[in-house]
């Protein structure tokens, strides 16, 4: 992808989206460079085209954009600073769908993005970028041998925002120790709607004397009140009450501040290595782009030379035909169409043509003379 000097210009986002989609649908998608993913994300991010960027991230099979951990860190950090918690949570859910939360900095930013999305009151709406298939106006009936049962994989088929964010919290929290990990795990299972895992987590923390944040307990209570199964709801309320009654079950901590402090500490520790890695990536990408450019130029020159050689061969063949015309006259005459009259031999008299039998009209009356 070439450089775009003005990413804020009108129509840039639509052109980038169309270009990436066409590249994904073409055979050249196997030659997509690693720098292309970063260039597309950085262009849309610098231009403020968040909606198009989220559309590309939520449909990786259609557009083929798979950002690495450093790019995801840049996205989540930028969206958290802009207080666009919905976009930050979408990036975190992308990491969950890829089942790769990366280094500690990426893990902390993912937890911060999801927690701020849940606790924020003025968050942006969660749009569904899945292309809608229009139903045909005419009803068409097709006979089939059998019907497949509907299947839900509970991963890529997740569409509800609370389920996506909850599963992200539940899967990323075991990677982060301490109060943050425990609190986010309970919150994640509650939002995800996995009541057995939620009850097991509450009982484990009650018996292990591991406290969780009071702000999480209030959110979990609201979620439990909406459980339709009465027996499950009573079990969860009982487990949560036992945790609150424990000596060190619940602590009054600002979980948002603790998570951001954890992210800042991880960023301070990973900053030198990430800067060095990104500088190496820039140098390597420039070298790869130059090598790919020279390779394409060489292929173009080769095709051009082959076309010129083929054209010269055709010219030489035409001149040779003119020069040796009289020497090859007999050979050329054979190539001409035969205009002589074709001879059709008569049929043998041994096999005369059969005559049709005469039909006699019995009702015929000869005239009187």
N, C-alpha and C positions, 0 to 999 in steps of 0.2 A: 504494500500500500504506500503510495507516494505521500509526500508531506502536504498538509492542508494548512495554509497560512492563516485563514480566518475561519475557525470552527463555528463562530457565531453567525456566519452568513446564512441567509435564508435558503432552505432547500438542502443544506449539507447533510442533515440527519437522514432525510429520505434517500439521498443519493448513496450514502454509506450503507444504509439498510439494504437497498436494492442490489448494490455491488456485492455485499457479503452473501446475500441469498443466492445470487447467480453463481458466485464462486462455489458455494456449497453444492449446488445442483450440477455443476460441470465436472468432467473428469479431472480437471486441474486442482480439485480440492485436496488431492493427496499431496500436492506440492505446496500446500499452505505453510508459510514460514511461522516460526514461533513468535517473531516480532509482530505479525499481523494481529494476533489477539490483543496484545498490549496497545498497538496503534489504534485499533478501532475503539477500545474502551477509553483510552486517553482522549481521543478526539471528541467523542460524545460527552465525556465528563467535563472537559474544558469548555465545550460549547453550551453546557447546561441542558443537554437533551436527555434528561433522566428517564422520561417515559420510553423513548426508543432504546435506551441502554437496558432498561429492565425487560423490555420485550426480547432483546437479543439474549439476555442471560437466562430467562425462563424458558426459552426454546432453543437449547443448544443443538439439538438434532436438525433443526431447520436452518440455523445460521452458522453453526460450527464454531462458536466463540466459547473458548474454555480458558478463562483467565487463571493465572497461577496465584500462589499465596501472596506474593508481594503486591500484585495488582488488586487482589481482594482486600488486602489491608488498606491500600490507598482508597478504595471505594468506601469501605465502612468508616474509615477515619473522616473522610470528607463529608459523608452523609450525617455522621454523628455531630460534626461541627455545625452543619447547616440545620440540624434538628429535623432532618428528614428521616425519621426512624423507620418508616415503612420501607423505604429503599434499602436502608442498612439491614433490616431484618430479611429482606429478600436475598441480599448477598449472602447472609449467614445461612439461610435455608438452601441456597445453591451449594454451599459447602457440605451441608448435611446430605443432600441428594447425591453428591459425588462421594460421600463417605470418606472425606479427607479434610480434617480440621487443621492440619498443618502444625506449625510451631506454636509455642505458648502465646505469642503475640496475636496470632490469628484466632486462637481459642478464646482469649480474653475479649477481643473485639467482637467476636460472634456472640458471646454471652451478653456483652454490653448492649449490642444492637437489639437482641431479642427482648432483654429486660426493659429497655427504654420503650420499645414498641408496646409492650403489655401495659406498662404503667403510665404511658403518656395519654393525655386526654384529647389533645388536638392533633392527632396523627392523621396522615393522609390516608385516603381509602385504598384498600388492597384490590387492585384491578386484575381481572382475569384476561391474560393475553392469549389464551388458547384460541386458535382459529375456529370459528363457528361454521359448521357444515349446514348448508341450507337444505331443508327437506324438500323433496320434489313435490310439485303441486298435484300431479297425477299419482294415484295409488297404483303401485305395481306389485303384483303378487307373483312370487317365484316359489316353485316347489323345491324343497330341500329334504335331504334324508334325515337330518337331525338338527336340533338347536343346541348351540353351545350355552352352557351356564355362564352368567355374568361373573367376571373375575375381578377382584380388587387386590392389588399387590401390596397395599398399605405403605407404599413408598413413593413411586413416581406418579401414582394415581391420586395422591393427596392434593386437594384443592382448597380446603378450608384454611384460612390464615392461622387460626388458633392451633390446628393440628400440625401445620408446618413449623410454626414457631415452637410449639411444645415439644415436638420430636427433636428439633435442633437443640433445645435446652437439655432435654433428657439424654441425648447422645454426647453432647459436648461437656456436660457437667462432670462426669467421672474423670475427665482429663485434668480438671482443675481442683486441687485440694482445698480444704478449709471451708470456711463459712459460705463462700461464693458457690463452690461446687455442690454442697449439700442443699442449699436453698434453691438453686436453679434446678436441681434434679427433681425435687418435690414439685416445684412449679411446672416443670416440663411435663411430668407424667399427668398432672391434673389437667393441663390444657390439652394434652394429647388424648385424654379420655381413656387411659389405660388404668383402670381402677385397681386391678390386682397388683401391678407394679407400684402404684401409689401407696397402697396399704403396706406392702412389703418395705418400701422405703421409710415410711413413718414408723413402723415397728422397729426397724433396724436402728434408726436414729434415737428412738426412745430407749432401747436397751443399751446402745453404745454411748449414751450421754453426749450426743453430738448435737449442738444447738443449730437452729435455723433462724433466719431473720423474721421479725414480727410482721413486716410488710408482706412477706410471702404467705404467711399464715392467713392474713385477712383476704388475700386474693384466692387462696385455695378454698377457704370457707365459702366464698361466693360461688365458686365453681361446683363445689360439692352440693350446694343447695339446689342446683339444677339437675341433679342426677334423678332419672325417672324411676329406677329400680329402688324400692323402699329398703330392701334388705342391704343392698350394697351401700346405700346412702348412710344407713345407721352404722354399718361397720366402719366406714370412713370417718364419720363424725366421732365415733368412739376412739379410733386410733389417733385422731388429731387431738382429742381432749386429753388422752393419756400423755401425749407429747407435750402439751401445754402445761400439764400438771407436774411434769418432771422437773427436777431441780434446775437443770441447765438445758431445758428443751427449747426455749424461745428466748432470744436476746433482742434488745432494742438497738438495732444497728441500721445505719443508712446504707442499704445494700447497693444503691446506685453509686455512692461515693466509694465504697469498697471495691466495686468492680472497676471503676475508672482508675483508681489508684493501682489496682493490679495490672491494668492495661498499660499505664504509664511506666511502671517498673519493668514490665516485659519489653516495652518499646526502648527504654533506656539500655537494657541489656542486649537487645538484638540490633540496635541502631548501627554500630560499626560494621557488623557482618552483613547486614542487609544493604548498606550503602556500597560496600565492596562488591557484593554479589551483583547488584544492579549495574554498577559500572562495568563489570566484566560482561554482563549480558549485553549492554549497549555496544561494546567493542565486538563481541562475537556476532551480534546481529548485523552490524555494519559489514563485517567480513563475509557473512553468509549471503547478504544481499548483493554484494559486489560479485561474489563467485556465481551466484545464480544469474545475475545480469550478464556476465561474460559468457556463461554457458548458453543463454538464450541468444546472444549475439552470434556466437559460433554456430549454433543450429540454424539461424537465419542465413548466415553466409553460406553454409553448406547447401541449404535448399536452393539458394539463389544460383550457386555455381552449378548444381545439378540441372536446374532449369536451363541455364545458358548452354551447357553441354548438350542437352537433349535438343535444343533449338538448332545448334550447329550441326548435329548429326542429321537432322531432317533436311537442312539446307544442302549438305554434302550429298545426301541420297538423291535429292532432286537434280543437282548438277550432274551426278554420275549417270542418272537416267537419260539426261539430254545428250551427254557426250557419247555414250555407248548405245545410242538408240538403234543405229543400223546393225550393230553387232548382235543386239538382243531382239531383232525384229521378230524372229520366229517364236521366241519365248513370249513376247508381248502379244503376238497374234493369238496365242492360246488363251490369253486372258480376256480377249474380246468376246462379246456374246455371239453365239452362232445364229446368223440370220438366214441360213439356208432353209428351204422349204422342207418340212418334215415329210417323210414317206410313210404312208399308211398302207401296208400290204393288203391285197384283197383276201377275202376269206376263201378257204378251200372249197371246191365244188362237192367234195365228199360230205360236207355238212351244209346242205342247202337250208335256206331260211324256211322255217315252218310257217304254213299258212293257217290262219284261223278257220275253224270249221264253219261252213255256211249254215246260217240259221234259216230254217224254212218256216214261213208263216202259214199255219194250218188254216187260218180263217180267210186266206186270200182267195178271192173269186176273180178269175180272168174276165176281162170285158168281152161283150158279144160283138162280133164283127158282122 
